[in-house]
Structure formats: structure tokens, C-alpha cells
Amino acid sequence: MRTRIAAVLVLLVVVPLGLLAWLGVRVAEADRGRIARTFDDLLRSKLGETDALVGRLLEERLRVLRSTFEETPADAATLDRRSRSHPWLGQCFLQGADGKVIFPALDGGLTPDERSFLDRFAPVFDGKMLLVAPHDAPVPQLPAGPVPSPSWTRSASAPPGQTRQPAADPAPTLSWPRSAFTPPDQFRPRSENPTARFRDSPSSPGPAGPEGPPPGPEAGWFPWFSGSDLRLLFWLRRPDGSVTGAEVSRPRLLADLIGAIPEPSPADPVLGKGAVLLTDSAQRVLFRWGSFLPPAGHPARLRVGLTGPLSSWALQFHASPALENGFGNTTSGFPLLAGLLAVGLVLAGLAVFLYRENLRELREAGQRVSFVNQVSHELKTPLTNIRLHAELLEQDLADDDDTGRRRLAVVISESQRLGRLINNVLTFSRQQRDRLALKPSPAVPDDLVRGVLERFSPFLAGRQVILETSLQAGRSVAVDGDALEQILNNLLSNVEKYAAAGGQALVATRQAGDTTWVLVRDAGPGIPPDQAGFVFEPFARLHDSLTEGVAGAGIGLTISRELARRHGGDLRLVGRPEDLDGVPDAAGLFTGRGAFFLASLSCPSAGGAA
């Protein structure tokens, strides 16, 4: 008993603590996820600001180059001089309206730099990509080798077989709604035709204010891949239809980008604990900002592709291990542990208190039971003497002394009732201490039943209960007579208590093989089917208007079922005729009225027992 109570109390402590711990872990995980999402949002904003710096730098370069090329003549000497002197530019070019490359002049001899330039951009000039007017000219089929920039897609109206898909980027790029920077018109595509991207057109409104590009011929950027290297062409369409421009110096472009993007401060709560990498389409690192040096294969926490002509480049943020681990070190851990500890202490204290109170009540209950047992033992001997002398006195009374006989009958009946109650208490006490033992001996069950019925006749007659009997267990068997009599005493006591006045009751016995059945049916209010198991519990009392005021300890049926089970059988409530299957000659015994109990006992024949 004590072990079971302790186990229950431990569960009362462990289960709530486990649920609270699980809930705390979920809350901590949600907190870490919220912090990580907030950090990623800030990181996107920071990288967006960096992308805005790159966009403004290219916008400024476009404005300056456009002004420079518009103000100077487009002749070979000027372009050659500009190629050699301008720090931002590599090789300049001039392509006539008919598609012929005027500079560098193919018939005047080419320098190694000029030849390398024409080799890199041969598909651009051969395909007249810079001369194609928006929305009209077909897109030429490009030769294998250099791949167009993945920042644009061919027109849907191109002839079959001439559409080239963007080059696949080896790493996914995260995108988000841009609010800090809106690319200028020359960075925003206006159609699916490649010549309409990254250009500045007088027919298209530029950004508001003095920072917008001045009106004039079309100009813009043209990205092109030479192998895996991105090359950027500035181009300007002149009034005569020719196109002039230059290749932007890649080293100078990188240097300007590096100079324009500030180094993250170590105190920066977002970028100060990691590294920002500028990578190209081949995932090669072009530059790194920050004190953290990511090892080879280190995954990027966030990757954002640049906008505009450098869309194949990306900004990657690599978080240091200290930063990654910092997401789990939230301030909610200590309050959570402190709360769990406080709740655990409270529950543990409550469990100890309940355990001690339960032990105290068990000790008190044990003392009360011990007192009742002692009193019962003390009462049994004088009660036996009272019954004995009352029966002797009944024999000595004169036959005409009716008053004395009636009074003596009351003494005998009440002493018998008190004797049954004492026997039940003592039997229940032995059962609780697991000291209940049976002593079978040869006896005829019907003889034992007749003796009990004879003692109960006056009580039943006083209740005007008509008792019907059907005794068919006349074979001598090995049975504990005291146990059988106590079972029948308790069942008939219920008949006496609950049977309606003027009703009928039935006591029947049956035998088959080694089993003896005792059946008792009354004409009382009956027992609800949902209470069929409850009535056998110790001290169980049905709260019903028909049973209120009925005396009894509530242990009679408990003791009777235990005695039947100790005798190899059982005691159960019959609720339907099928419950009598297996009992011989039981047809017609079930009426559906009152309470009907069936006791089965394993009683081998007396000869076998001997």
C-alpha cells in the first residue's frame, strides 16, 4: 500500500514537471527561432544597404561615362586615347549602324589587348546585339562557348532554337522586398529583349530629381560572360545609329566596389560577428569584409544576389561559431530553470505532506480496525453464551407462556444477527491481512442451506416475505460449511433488508460435477446494471431512496465473493438469462425483478476429498 501511494505521489510530481519542462523547451526553441528570424531580417536589411551602395556606384559610373562619350567625337583616335587614359575603362569600341566594327579596326592591325577584347565579345558584335532596336529585331543564334549573363532572358518572339536560358547559379539566392533602394531605370528590365535591359532611354522616365540621367541617346550596361568571368560593357547609341562604348576595367570595378562598401564595425550587432563575402557566379570569393575567416565548405547563413548588371554576383554572410551558438543562449533559460525548480520544490513539498498525512491516516485506520477486531473477539464469547442460554431458556418455558416465548425469540434473533455481523468483521479483517483460509470437510450443501433457512425463517416471516426453495444439491461434497453458511447468511440478510414487504424470495441449489451453485433472488428494488461491480466493493452503499435508512456495514457482499473465490468459484449478479448458462435446471429461475445472485463453489466429491 505504501509503495503504491509513494508511486502515485511521485507521478504527481514528475508528470507536471515533465510537462512544464517540455513546454519550457518549446518556448525556448520558439524564442531562439524568433531571435534567429529577427537577426536574419536585420541581416537582409544590412545586405540590402550594401546592394544599394553597389547600385548607386554603377548609376554614378553610368552617368559619368555617358556624359564623357556624348561630349567627345566617336573617332578611332579619340577612342584609342580614351582606352589608354581613362582609369575606369579597358578597351573602347565603335560599331557602325551596319554592324561593322570600326574600332578596333580589323584592317589596321590589332594589339594583343584589342584582339583579346574582340575574342571575348565576338558573339556580341557578330550578332549585332548592341544595334538591335527594342522589341523588333530577331535575336541571333549565339555560338557555343561564352554564355550570356544569367540576368536576362531572350524574347519570347525569338525564332525556334534561338532562345538561350539563363546560366544556372550553383547556389540558391534569397530575395526579399526591397525598400531601402529602388534600382534606377537603367537597371530595371523593360522587356524580354536583351537590348532593352540595363539601358537609359529618353522615352523612359528616369528617377525623380537632379540625380536622374540627362536626356539623350540610349545608353546602358551590357553584361557578358567570358568563360566564367563576368565582363561589363558600357554602350551608347549615337544619333547616326552607331554604338560606341567600352569595357569596364574589372580590377578597377572591384576596387571601386571595395572602396564604396564600408568595413563592418566589430561593434556592429549584425555584421560584427561574421564575414560578408562578395562572390561571382562560380562562387569564387572576390572580396571579404569582416574579421571572421570562413573555412572551406562553411555554409552561408544568408545569400543575396546583387541587382542590376551584376546580378550574377552575390553577397554572402557567414556567421562565426560564436554568433551561431549565441542564438541558443537566450535570457529565457534562467527564468525557465528557476520556475521549474520552484514548481518542483512546491510539488515535492506537497507530495511529502500528502504522503505523511496518508501514513498517519493509515495508522489511525489500522488502530481502529485493530480495536474493532479486539472488541469483536471480546463480544463473540459472551454473545455465544447469551444465545446458548436463551435457547435453553426457550426449552424450559411453559407452552402457554406466549409472551415469554416472543420476547425470548427476539433475544435469540438479535443475538444471531449480532453474531453474523461479528463473523463478517472478523472474516473481513482476516481477508485484509491475507489470513483467510478455508477448511473443507465432507458435508451435504442442502443440509447446510436448510439450517441457515431455518434460522432466517422468523426474520423473513416478520417481513412477510414468502420464501421459495428449490434445493438440488443433496450429494455429499468437500465444502467449508462455515464459508457456505456465511455466504448464504449475507445474501439472505440482503433479502431481509431490501425485499419488499409481502414479496417473494427464492433460494435454490444445484450440483454438477465438482461445482455447487447457490442462487438467491429477492423481490426488492434490484441493482442498476452500471452498479453491478460497485456493490462488491468494500463499504459500498447504493444511494437510492429505497435503500436509505437500511443498516449495514457494506462488507457482506465483499466477504461473500471473497469466500466464493477462495472456494474456487465466484459470486456475481445475474442480469440476464444467459448468465445462468451452465447451471442445470435453471430455466425459469430468472424473472428480471429484484436482485439475483449466483454463487458457484468448487466442491469435489467427499470421497475424492478424503
VOGU-3710 file (C-alpha; in Angstrom, 3 decimals, decimal comma):
1> mrtriaavlv> 0,000/0,000/0,000  2,738/2,417/0,972  4,700/1,665/-2,198  1,645/2,295/-4,337  0,927/5,591/-2,609  4,539/6,684/-2,971  4,462/5,794/-6,684  1,288/7,838/-7,174  2,786/10,839/-5,400  5,984/10,575/-7,441
11> llvvvplgll> 3,878/10,604/-10,603  2,036/13,663/-9,315  5,408/15,404/-9,083  7,163/14,013/-12,150  4,310/14,345/-14,674  3,660/18,076/-14,090  7,378/18,768/-14,042  7,815/16,824/-17,277  5,002/18,746/-18,937  6,401/22,050/-17,713
21> awlgvrvaea> 9,889/21,098/-18,909  8,532/20,124/-22,324  6,600/23,380/-22,525  9,695/25,290/-21,444  11,802/23,635/-24,128  9,197/24,505/-26,734  9,102/28,104/-25,522  12,906/28,292/-25,580  13,002/26,853/-29,101  10,382/29,351/-30,235
31> drgriartfd> 12,399/32,120/-28,601  15,570/31,026/-30,376  13,680/30,838/-33,666  12,256/34,321/-33,151  15,708/35,727/-32,393  17,168/33,986/-35,447  14,391/35,344/-37,693  14,876/38,853/-36,307  18,601/38,574/-36,917  18,046/37,355/-40,479
41> dllrsklget> 15,680/40,257/-41,142  18,303/42,709/-39,899  20,933/40,900/-41,938  18,834/41,169/-45,088  18,414/44,861/-44,432  22,175/45,292/-43,990  22,993/43,375/-47,154  20,260/45,335/-48,930  22,011/48,553/-47,938  25,251/47,157/-49,355
51> dalvgrllee> 23,498/46,259/-52,588  22,107/49,803/-52,693  25,653/51,161/-52,442  26,681/48,997/-55,402  23,682/50,201/-57,393  24,421/53,851/-56,692  28,048/53,368/-57,657  27,084/51,857/-61,024  24,499/54,579/-61,516  27,131/57,237/-60,959
61> rlrvlrstfe> 29,588/55,469/-63,302  26,909/55,235/-65,959  26,123/58,941/-65,672  29,779/59,972/-65,920  30,571/57,619/-68,822  27,508/58,701/-70,718  28,428/62,354/-70,354  32,019/61,628/-71,368  31,098/59,684/-74,519  28,423/62,181/-75,542
71> etpadaatld> 30,784/65,167/-75,329  33,630/63,688/-77,355  33,683/62,632/-81,020  33,488/58,936/-81,811  36,600/58,559/-83,919  39,333/55,985/-83,711  41,985/58,317/-82,352  39,762/59,641/-79,559  38,621/56,166/-78,603  42,182/54,849/-78,626
81> rrsrshpwlg> 43,329/57,700/-76,443  40,447/57,162/-74,077  41,235/53,428/-73,803  44,749/54,255/-72,724  43,991/57,135/-70,353  40,650/56,551/-68,629  41,134/54,689/-65,310  37,682/53,054/-65,390  37,825/51,747/-68,907  39,550/48,940/-70,690
91> qcflqgadgk> 39,137/48,697/-74,441  36,829/51,192/-76,211  34,837/50,217/-79,300  32,761/51,698/-82,121  30,310/49,667/-84,157  28,628/51,167/-87,162  24,937/51,132/-87,813  25,517/48,423/-90,418  27,160/46,160/-87,816  30,749/46,670/-88,961
101> vifpaldggl> 33,267/47,088/-86,142  35,005/50,406/-86,877  37,233/50,418/-83,791  39,330/48,491/-83,046  39,996/48,490/-86,797  40,474/44,987/-88,087  42,353/46,192/-91,203  44,759/48,457/-89,308  46,383/45,765/-87,214  45,371/44,774/-83,697
111> tpdersfldr> 47,258/44,948/-80,470  47,117/41,919/-78,196  44,656/43,741/-75,884  42,418/44,649/-78,821  42,478/41,132/-80,203  41,657/39,686/-76,755  38,794/42,168/-76,470  37,318/41,187/-79,829  37,675/37,497/-78,992  35,761/37,947/-75,762
121> fapvfdgkml> 32,928/39,933/-77,334  32,842/38,412/-80,830  29,284/36,998/-80,382  28,069/40,411/-79,235  29,410/42,223/-82,294  28,704/39,418/-84,755  25,146/39,133/-83,526  24,703/42,933/-83,574  23,259/42,703/-80,077  24,029/46,318/-79,303
131> lvaphdapvp> 22,394/47,506/-82,552  19,087/45,661/-82,225  16,277/48,105/-81,569  13,961/47,221/-78,686  11,004/44,945/-79,487  11,696/44,467/-83,232  14,870/42,702/-84,382  15,198/38,910/-84,007  17,771/37,544/-81,629  20,684/35,840/-83,449
141> qlpagpvpsp> 21,769/32,309/-82,609  24,860/32,550/-80,442  27,803/30,227/-80,942  28,764/27,747/-78,271  31,263/28,939/-75,741  30,608/32,200/-73,971  27,314/32,164/-72,167  25,122/35,272/-71,883  24,639/36,739/-68,445  22,001/34,963/-66,390
151> swtrsasapp> 20,487/38,364/-65,614  18,337/38,369/-68,761  16,240/36,012/-70,926  15,642/36,033/-74,692  12,415/37,387/-76,132  9,515/35,013/-76,358  9,153/36,032/-80,006  12,586/34,714/-80,960  12,745/32,030/-83,675  12,803/28,392/-82,548
161> gqtrqpaadp> 16,209/27,186/-81,398  17,454/30,711/-80,716  16,335/31,035/-77,129  19,088/30,736/-74,504  18,168/30,130/-70,882  19,992/31,880/-68,031  23,053/30,141/-66,695  22,276/28,125/-63,592  23,563/29,614/-60,391  25,269/26,943/-58,262
171> aptlswprsa> 23,838/28,304/-55,025  20,332/29,473/-54,207  19,791/33,212/-53,871  17,466/34,655/-51,281  15,264/37,522/-52,363  13,141/39,914/-50,337  11,024/43,026/-50,877  13,438/45,910/-51,376  12,553/49,102/-49,571  15,905/50,765/-48,887
181> ftppdqfrpr> 16,891/51,015/-52,566  14,976/51,006/-55,844  17,223/50,407/-58,861  17,262/53,233/-61,390  15,547/52,696/-64,734  18,746/51,720/-66,485  18,994/48,778/-64,045  15,343/47,740/-64,438  14,377/45,487/-67,393  11,763/46,998/-69,686
191> senptarfrd> 11,161/43,985/-71,960  12,260/40,436/-72,531  14,567/41,573/-75,363  18,169/41,691/-74,084  18,828/45,034/-75,721  16,117/46,576/-73,597  17,805/45,730/-70,290  20,189/47,943/-68,330  19,671/50,893/-70,686  18,798/54,552/-70,275
201> spsspgpagp> 16,216/55,833/-72,784  14,781/59,309/-73,295  11,357/57,719/-73,771  11,529/56,206/-70,314  11,258/58,424/-67,284  14,306/58,356/-65,080  14,458/58,818/-61,323  12,954/61,974/-59,958  15,261/64,848/-59,103  18,650/66,010/-60,371
211> egpppgpeag> 20,155/62,561/-59,871  18,214/61,117/-62,852  20,097/60,535/-66,117  20,027/63,508/-68,522  18,031/63,176/-71,746  19,910/61,993/-74,812  20,703/58,858/-76,831  20,176/55,436/-75,295  22,946/54,189/-73,034  23,394/51,398/-70,552
221> wfpwfsgsdl> 25,294/48,375/-69,331  25,674/45,111/-71,198  26,856/42,162/-69,041  28,621/39,304/-70,817  30,366/36,147/-69,696  33,808/35,249/-70,984  34,207/31,757/-69,654  33,082/32,104/-66,034  34,154/35,749/-65,719  31,573/38,495/-65,919
231> rllfwlrrpd> 32,536/41,321/-68,289  30,678/44,602/-68,277  30,279/46,772/-71,377  29,188/50,370/-71,331  27,384/51,265/-74,550  25,957/54,455/-76,020  23,761/54,659/-79,113  24,596/57,710/-81,156  22,137/59,681/-83,316  23,511/58,124/-86,532
241> gsvtgaevsr> 22,653/54,613/-85,296  26,194/53,589/-84,419  27,093/52,271/-80,995  30,143/53,279/-79,037  31,290/52,328/-75,601  33,964/50,493/-73,658  34,656/47,515/-71,488  34,728/48,433/-67,819  38,022/47,577/-66,148  37,257/44,590/-63,936
251> prlladliga> 40,065/45,291/-61,394  39,018/48,927/-61,153  35,378/47,955/-60,758  36,254/45,631/-57,901  38,459/48,277/-56,330  35,666/50,844/-56,506  33,183/48,376/-55,037  35,549/47,537/-52,198  36,129/51,223/-51,533  32,426/52,033/-51,591
261> ipepspadpv> 31,382/49,283/-49,174  32,457/50,118/-45,609  34,198/47,587/-43,389  31,750/46,278/-40,734  32,491/47,580/-37,270  33,315/44,957/-34,615  30,598/46,598/-32,525  28,001/46,036/-35,239  25,465/43,627/-33,636  24,681/42,068/-37,028
271> lgkgavlltd> 27,791/42,129/-39,250  30,407/42,449/-36,497  30,424/38,709/-35,670  30,761/37,249/-39,124  32,058/37,857/-42,619  30,469/39,321/-45,750  31,752/37,759/-48,978  31,337/39,110/-52,484  31,218/36,100/-54,828  30,846/35,675/-58,569
281> saqrvlfrwg> 28,708/33,195/-60,486  31,331/30,468/-59,964  31,196/31,022/-56,202  34,698/32,433/-56,188  35,331/34,949/-53,438  36,064/38,368/-54,910  36,453/40,103/-51,571  35,763/39,596/-47,886  34,676/42,069/-45,218  34,832/41,266/-41,518
291> sflppaghpa> 37,218/39,612/-39,063  35,853/36,074/-39,386  37,585/33,854/-41,945  35,138/31,134/-43,026  36,810/27,746/-43,507  36,419/25,835/-46,748  32,927/24,468/-47,155  31,466/26,733/-44,465  27,752/27,272/-45,297  26,493/30,792/-45,765
301> rlrvgltgpl> 23,767/31,849/-43,367  22,303/34,205/-45,970  22,984/34,825/-49,680  21,601/37,852/-51,528  22,117/38,390/-55,234  23,038/41,863/-56,429  20,614/43,778/-58,598  21,329/45,391/-61,938  24,039/44,272/-64,376  25,971/42,480/-61,592
311> sswalqfhas> 23,052/40,174/-60,798  25,252/37,082/-61,207  27,300/38,269/-58,243  26,098/37,796/-54,702  26,705/38,940/-51,167  27,065/36,088/-48,671  27,088/36,354/-44,906  28,951/33,686/-42,937  28,244/33,656/-39,207  31,019/32,801/-36,796
321> palengfgnt> 30,509/29,839/-34,426  30,166/32,270/-31,529  27,295/34,006/-33,318  25,565/30,745/-34,282  25,834/29,464/-30,712  24,603/32,791/-29,402  21,138/32,166/-30,820  20,653/29,416/-28,238  21,915/31,491/-25,295  18,716/33,397/-24,723
331> tsgfpllagl> 17,842/35,135/-21,489  14,769/32,923/-21,072  16,835/29,934/-19,939  17,477/31,050/-16,359  13,874/32,117/-15,594  12,695/28,834/-17,066  15,033/26,764/-14,898  14,207/28,866/-11,848  10,481/28,429/-12,475  10,834/24,665/-12,932
341> lavglvlagl> 12,884/24,435/-9,735  10,300/26,440/-7,776  7,401/24,360/-9,087  9,347/21,161/-8,409  10,030/22,185/-4,816  6,379/23,078/-4,263  5,165/19,797/-5,750  7,765/17,795/-3,823  6,762/19,501/-0,565  3,099/18,852/-1,293
351> avflyrenlr> 3,845/15,197/-2,110  5,761/14,737/1,159  2,920/16,345/3,099  0,299/14,141/1,433  2,445/11,042/1,982  2,824/11,766/5,683  -0,878/12,540/6,047  -1,739/9,305/4,268  0,584/7,318/6,511  -0,992/8,949/9,561
361> elreagqrvs> -4,479/8,084/8,342  -3,388/4,529/7,596  -2,007/4,177/11,110  -5,211/5,551/12,567  -7,303/3,277/10,356  -5,186/0,324/11,374  -5,667/1,206/15,002  -9,427/1,466/14,516  -9,542/-1,881/12,718  -7,440/-3,464/15,432
371> fvnqvshelk> -9,757/-2,027/18,052  -12,837/-3,340/16,223  -11,240/-6,766/15,890  -10,400/-6,869/19,541  -13,897/-5,773/20,502  -15,405/-8,321/18,120  -13,335/-11,084/19,650  -14,329/-9,940/23,127  -18,015/-9,846/22,158  -18,080/-13,221/20,468
381> tpltnirlha> -17,701/-15,291/23,642  -20,394/-13,584/25,729  -22,685/-13,449/22,697  -22,338/-17,177/22,274  -23,246/-17,693/25,928  -26,285/-15,425/25,546  -27,548/-17,385/22,575  -26,910/-20,705/24,305  -28,751/-19,788/27,483  -31,562/-18,131/25,527
391> elleqdladd> -32,121/-21,323/23,596  -32,006/-23,366/26,825  -34,431/-20,999/28,435  -36,782/-21,352/25,457  -36,908/-25,078/26,098  -37,810/-24,574/29,782  -40,652/-22,133/29,181  -44,187/-23,321/29,631  -46,124/-23,955/26,474  -48,753/-21,362/27,345
401> ddtgrrrlav> -46,220/-18,587/28,047  -46,599/-16,870/24,679  -45,316/-13,526/25,882  -42,117/-15,023/27,255  -41,543/-17,005/24,086  -41,997/-13,900/21,904  -39,533/-11,918/23,981  -37,073/-14,775/24,037  -37,367/-15,160/20,270  -36,332/-11,515/19,899
411> visesqrlgr> -33,270/-12,125/22,073  -32,279/-15,174/20,061  -32,825/-13,496/16,660  -30,951/-10,338/17,595  -28,095/-12,350/19,046  -27,936/-14,308/15,810  -27,891/-11,051/13,816  -25,116/-9,716/16,027  -23,220/-12,953/15,611  -23,371/-12,683/11,811
421> linnvltfsr> -22,089/-9,109/11,991  -19,197/-10,135/14,240  -18,336/-13,022/11,918  -18,291/-10,644/8,926  -15,995/-8,220/10,716  -13,585/-10,950/11,746  -13,620/-12,529/8,284  -13,022/-9,147/6,603  -10,121/-8,484/8,972  -8,522/-11,855/8,162
431> qqrdrlalkp> -9,020/-11,141/4,441  -7,279/-7,764/4,702  -4,359/-9,411/6,489  -4,382/-12,253/3,935  -5,057/-14,764/6,700  -8,374/-16,019/5,384  -8,139/-19,785/4,979  -10,831/-22,400/4,253  -11,171/-25,840/5,810  -13,240/-28,114/3,534
441> spavpddlvr> -14,862/-31,160/5,097  -17,499/-33,672/3,902  -20,986/-32,186/4,083  -24,243/-32,058/2,155  -24,805/-28,461/0,841  -28,595/-28,769/1,098  -28,352/-29,637/4,805  -26,240/-26,549/5,434  -28,671/-24,403/3,446  -31,698/-25,759/5,353
451> gvlerfspfl> -30,035/-24,878/8,654  -29,498/-21,290/7,534  -33,051/-21,021/6,177  -34,405/-22,301/9,464  -32,599/-19,552/11,371  -33,800/-16,870/8,914  -37,435/-18,034/8,829  -38,571/-15,812/11,718  -36,959/-12,713/10,191  -38,429/-13,308/6,751
461> agrqvilets> -41,808/-14,093/8,257  -41,678/-10,799/10,132  -41,125/-9,047/6,779  -43,986/-11,081/5,268  -41,588/-12,430/2,661  -42,665/-15,722/1,130  -39,563/-17,875/0,701  -39,488/-20,347/-2,177  -36,853/-23,072/-2,220  -35,505/-25,404/-4,878
471> lqagrsvavd> -32,745/-27,486/-3,292  -30,990/-29,945/-5,614  -27,529/-30,271/-4,040  -28,029/-33,403/-1,935  -24,715/-35,091/-2,770  -22,017/-35,055/-0,084  -19,039/-32,930/-1,167  -15,915/-31,400/0,370  -17,057/-27,934/1,377  -16,211/-25,400/4,084
481> gdaleqilnn> -19,529/-25,346/5,874  -18,792/-22,093/7,693  -17,936/-20,344/4,404  -21,098/-21,610/2,691  -23,261/-20,610/5,643  -21,637/-17,131/5,805  -22,238/-16,599/2,065  -25,877/-17,572/2,403  -26,244/-15,547/5,635  -25,088/-12,369/3,864
491> llsnvekyaa> -27,311/-12,956/0,829  -30,367/-13,651/2,999  -29,540/-10,592/5,140  -29,855/-8,507/1,978  -33,179/-10,226/1,235  -34,342/-9,318/4,723  -33,210/-5,699/4,362  -34,237/-4,869/0,796  -37,072/-7,262/-0,103  -40,397/-5,521/-0,385
501> aggqalvatr> -42,957/-6,431/2,267  -45,228/-9,184/1,062  -42,880/-10,155/-1,721  -41,296/-13,432/-2,669  -37,732/-14,719/-2,430  -36,013/-17,732/-3,917  -33,183/-19,888/-2,615  -32,009/-22,646/-4,951  -29,071/-25,032/-5,076  -27,668/-27,067/-7,961
511> qagdttwvlv> -24,858/-29,566/-8,424  -22,959/-30,743/-11,488  -19,563/-32,412/-11,418  -17,359/-30,666/-8,871  -19,378/-27,424/-8,871  -22,108/-26,449/-6,468  -24,293/-23,411/-7,152  -26,304/-21,383/-4,637  -28,875/-18,994/-6,138  -30,659/-16,283/-4,135
521> rdagpgippd> -33,277/-13,981/-5,642  -35,346/-11,354/-3,871  -38,270/-9,157/-4,840  -36,608/-5,892/-3,841  -35,782/-2,788/-5,892  -32,942/-4,541/-7,678  -29,484/-3,222/-8,576  -28,828/-0,970/-11,632  -26,651/-2,687/-14,267  -23,988/0,028/-14,057
531> qagfvfepfa> -23,629/-0,701/-10,330  -23,188/-4,465/-10,740  -19,485/-4,286/-9,962  -19,647/-1,493/-7,430  -21,834/-3,403/-4,943  -18,987/-5,878/-4,333  -16,567/-3,153/-3,248  -15,875/-2,805/0,491  -18,250/-0,438/2,319  -20,210/0,200/-0,899
541> rlhdsltegv> -23,716/1,535/-0,408  -26,145/2,424/-3,164  -27,655/5,869/-2,652  -31,245/5,272/-3,524  -34,477/6,272/-1,877  -35,380/2,621/-1,430  -32,190/1,835/0,486  -31,965/4,895/2,683  -32,148/4,032/6,350  -31,078/0,405/5,822
551> agagigltis> -28,492/-0,625/8,392  -25,345/-2,443/7,423  -21,553/-2,080/7,205  -21,365/-2,646/3,459  -18,944/-5,576/3,627  -21,298/-8,560/3,338  -21,118/-8,970/-0,448  -17,372/-8,283/-0,407  -16,796/-11,088/2,097  -19,157/-13,473/0,288
561> relarrhggd> -17,412/-13,004/-3,064  -14,002/-13,457/-1,473  -15,124/-16,673/0,234  -16,581/-17,988/-3,042  -13,339/-17,216/-4,888  -11,283/-18,846/-2,174  -13,514/-21,865/-2,682  -12,595/-21,976/-6,383  -15,735/-20,227/-7,654  -17,219/-16,744/-7,726
571> lrlvgrpedl> -20,201/-14,630/-6,732  -21,812/-12,460/-9,365  -25,007/-10,602/-10,102  -27,329/-12,189/-12,655  -28,655/-9,584/-15,043  -29,971/-11,686/-17,927  -30,991/-15,337/-18,546  -27,749/-16,037/-20,429  -25,849/-15,568/-17,159  -27,367/-18,862/-15,962
581> dgvpdaaglf> -25,938/-20,884/-18,842  -24,171/-23,926/-17,464  -26,331/-24,118/-14,335  -28,518/-27,262/-14,534  -32,281/-26,918/-14,302  -32,052/-23,103/-14,159  -34,700/-22,395/-16,804  -37,420/-20,167/-15,444  -35,470/-19,046/-12,371  -34,684/-15,615/-13,863
591> tgrgafflas> -37,643/-13,237/-13,658  -35,945/-9,859/-14,207  -37,273/-8,488/-10,896  -35,227/-7,763/-7,787  -31,596/-8,723/-7,208  -30,432/-12,171/-8,334  -27,098/-13,505/-7,019  -25,331/-16,658/-8,207  -22,607/-18,199/-6,035  -20,513/-21,010/-7,506
601> lscpsaggaa> -18,223/-23,185/-5,358  -15,726/-25,789/-6,397  -16,687/-28,783/-4,240  -15,224/-32,154/-5,208  -16,993/-35,252/-4,035  -16,456/-36,195/-0,400  -14,786/-39,489/-1,357  -12,268/-37,726/-3,597  -11,511/-35,229/-0,865  -10,830/-37,947/1,617
//
